[in-house]
Every structure is written in C-alpha cells, then in structure tokens.
Amino acid sequence: MKKFKKGISNLLYYFQIIWKDRQYDHSFIEELQLAKFKKIYKHYTEKKEFIMELVGMEKTLIQPLKICINILERRKNDWYTHVWYEQNYEESKDWCNSEAKYKSDNLNRGLKAFQNSENRDWNNLNEIIKKYQNYWWD
C-alpha cells in the first residue's frame, strides 16, 4: 500500500510537467530534470540530520544538486537573455513608450558574454550530472 501511495504521489507531482511536454523544444526535458532534482533536493534536505551526519557526504550530495537546480532555473527563466538585454539597452524613462535606446558599442561584447555564460552553465550542468548522478539516488 505504501508503494501505491508513493506512485500516486509521483503521478500528481509530475502530471503538469508531463501534460505540457512537447517534442520540439529542449526546455521540456529540462523541466523534467528540474522537477526531479528539486524532489531529490527536498528529500535530502528534509532528512539532512539523519543522512548527512551518517554518511558525511553533504557537499557530494546537496551542493552539486543545488547548482544544477540553479542552472536549470536560469535556463527556464531565460536569465541569460535578460542579462544581455540589461547590458545592451537603456530603458526609456517613459514606461508607456516602448522605445529603447540601443547601445551598439556593446552589441558584440554583450552577445558574446551571453553566449559564453549560457554555454559555460550548460557544460557545468552536464559535468555535474555525469560526476554526481550515482550519489543522488537511494
């Protein structure tokens, strides 16, 4: 009965993510990863005193997991584009006016920084998963 309840709980937890899943965008697999990592993170932090003191692996389990969650949330929220936009546009003082003054001298530098930051995070995410995934499961 306990396994049945856990199965129903998992169905409810992942239902919205699976319902929105489409085959044309990388963001859907990242949504699933993010949900799974958050669930694992919650599991470990709720049982932190018992598990971490017993095993002594807090940094091995929680810190890399939190980094993955942060990277996936940045990708989900299009953080890189927002940073690039803030570095390359000046908002008009009049919010009703949608015009923005473009800083053309920063275009190439801002775009390159945006791409480098996103690529660096993507590479870090994959390296962390490759290195630590075997530690995150019961």
C-alpha positions as CSV (number, residue, x, y, z in Angstrom):
1,M,0.0,0.0,0.0
2,K,2.9,2.4,0.7
3,K,4.3,1.9,-2.8
4,F,0.9,2.5,-4.3
5,K,0.6,5.8,-2.4
6,K,4.1,6.8,-3.5
7,G,3.2,6.0,-7.1
8,I,0.1,8.2,-6.9
9,S,2.1,10.9,-5.3
10,N,4.6,10.8,-8.1
11,L,1.9,10.9,-10.7
12,L,0.4,14.0,-9.2
13,Y,3.9,15.6,-8.8
14,Y,4.9,15.1,-12.4
15,F,1.4,15.3,-14.1
16,Q,1.6,19.0,-15.0
17,I,5.1,18.6,-16.5
18,I,4.2,15.6,-18.5
19,W,1.0,17.2,-19.7
20,K,2.9,20.2,-21.1
21,D,5.6,18.0,-22.7
22,R,6.2,18.6,-26.4
23,Q,8.7,17.1,-28.8
24,Y,10.0,20.3,-30.3
25,D,12.0,22.1,-27.6
26,H,14.8,21.2,-25.2
27,S,13.0,23.1,-22.4
28,F,10.6,20.2,-21.7
29,I,13.4,17.8,-20.8
30,E,14.9,20.5,-18.7
31,E,11.6,21.0,-16.9
32,L,11.5,17.3,-16.1
33,Q,15.1,17.4,-14.9
34,L,14.4,20.4,-12.7
35,A,11.4,18.8,-11.1
36,K,13.4,15.6,-10.4
37,F,16.4,17.5,-8.9
38,K,14.1,19.6,-6.7
39,K,12.4,16.4,-5.5
40,I,15.8,14.8,-4.7
41,Y,17.0,18.0,-3.0
42,K,13.9,18.2,-0.8
43,H,14.3,14.5,0.1
44,Y,17.9,15.1,1.2
45,T,17.3,18.4,3.0
46,E,14.3,17.1,4.9
47,K,16.3,14.1,6.2
48,K,19.6,16.1,6.4
49,E,20.4,15.3,10.0
50,F,19.9,11.6,9.6
51,I,21.5,11.1,6.2
52,M,24.3,13.7,6.1
53,E,25.8,13.0,9.6
54,L,25.5,9.3,9.0
55,V,27.2,9.3,5.6
56,G,29.2,12.6,5.8
57,M,28.5,13.5,2.2
58,E,26.7,16.8,2.4
59,K,28.8,18.5,-0.3
60,T,28.8,15.5,-2.5
61,L,25.0,15.2,-2.5
62,I,23.5,18.6,-1.9
63,Q,25.8,21.3,-3.2
64,P,26.1,19.9,-6.8
65,L,22.4,19.3,-6.8
66,K,21.6,22.9,-5.8
67,I,24.0,24.1,-8.6
68,C,22.1,22.0,-11.2
69,I,18.8,23.4,-9.9
70,N,20.1,27.0,-10.2
71,I,21.3,26.4,-13.7
72,L,18.1,24.8,-14.9
73,E,16.1,27.6,-13.3
74,R,18.2,30.2,-15.1
75,R,17.6,28.4,-18.4
76,K,13.9,28.1,-17.7
77,N,13.6,31.8,-16.8
78,D,15.7,32.9,-19.8
79,W,18.1,34.6,-17.4
80,Y,20.9,34.9,-20.0
81,T,18.7,36.9,-22.4
82,H,17.6,39.2,-19.6
83,V,21.2,39.9,-18.5
84,W,22.2,40.5,-22.1
85,Y,19.3,42.9,-22.6
86,E,20.1,44.8,-19.4
87,Q,23.7,45.2,-20.6
88,N,22.7,46.4,-24.0
89,Y,19.6,48.5,-23.7
90,E,18.7,51.6,-21.8
91,E,15.0,51.7,-20.7
92,S,13.1,54.8,-21.7
93,K,12.1,56.9,-18.8
94,D,8.5,56.9,-20.1
95,W,7.2,53.4,-19.4
96,C,4.3,53.9,-21.9
97,N,6.8,54.4,-24.6
98,S,8.2,51.1,-25.7
99,E,11.3,52.5,-27.4
100,A,14.7,51.5,-26.0
101,K,18.0,53.2,-26.9
102,Y,20.3,50.6,-28.2
103,K,24.0,50.6,-27.1
104,S,25.5,49.5,-30.4
105,D,29.1,49.6,-29.0
106,N,28.3,46.8,-26.5
107,L,26.5,44.6,-29.0
108,N,29.2,42.1,-29.8
109,R,30.7,42.1,-26.3
110,G,27.3,41.6,-24.7
111,L,26.2,38.9,-27.1
112,K,29.5,37.0,-26.7
113,A,29.2,37.2,-22.9
114,F,25.6,36.0,-23.1
115,Q,26.6,33.0,-25.2
116,N,29.7,32.2,-23.1
117,S,27.7,32.4,-19.9
118,E,25.0,30.1,-21.2
119,N,27.5,27.6,-22.7
120,R,29.5,27.6,-19.5
121,D,26.4,26.8,-17.4
122,W,25.3,24.1,-19.9
123,N,28.7,22.4,-19.8
124,N,28.8,22.7,-16.0
125,L,25.4,21.2,-15.7
126,N,26.3,18.2,-17.8
127,E,29.6,17.7,-16.0
128,I,28.0,17.8,-12.6
129,I,25.3,15.3,-13.6
130,K,27.9,13.0,-15.1
131,K,30.0,13.2,-12.0
132,Y,27.4,13.0,-9.2
133,Q,24.3,11.3,-10.5
134,N,25.2,8.0,-9.0
135,Y,25.2,9.6,-5.5
136,W,21.8,11.2,-5.7
137,W,19.7,8.0,-5.8
138,D,18.6,5.9,-2.9
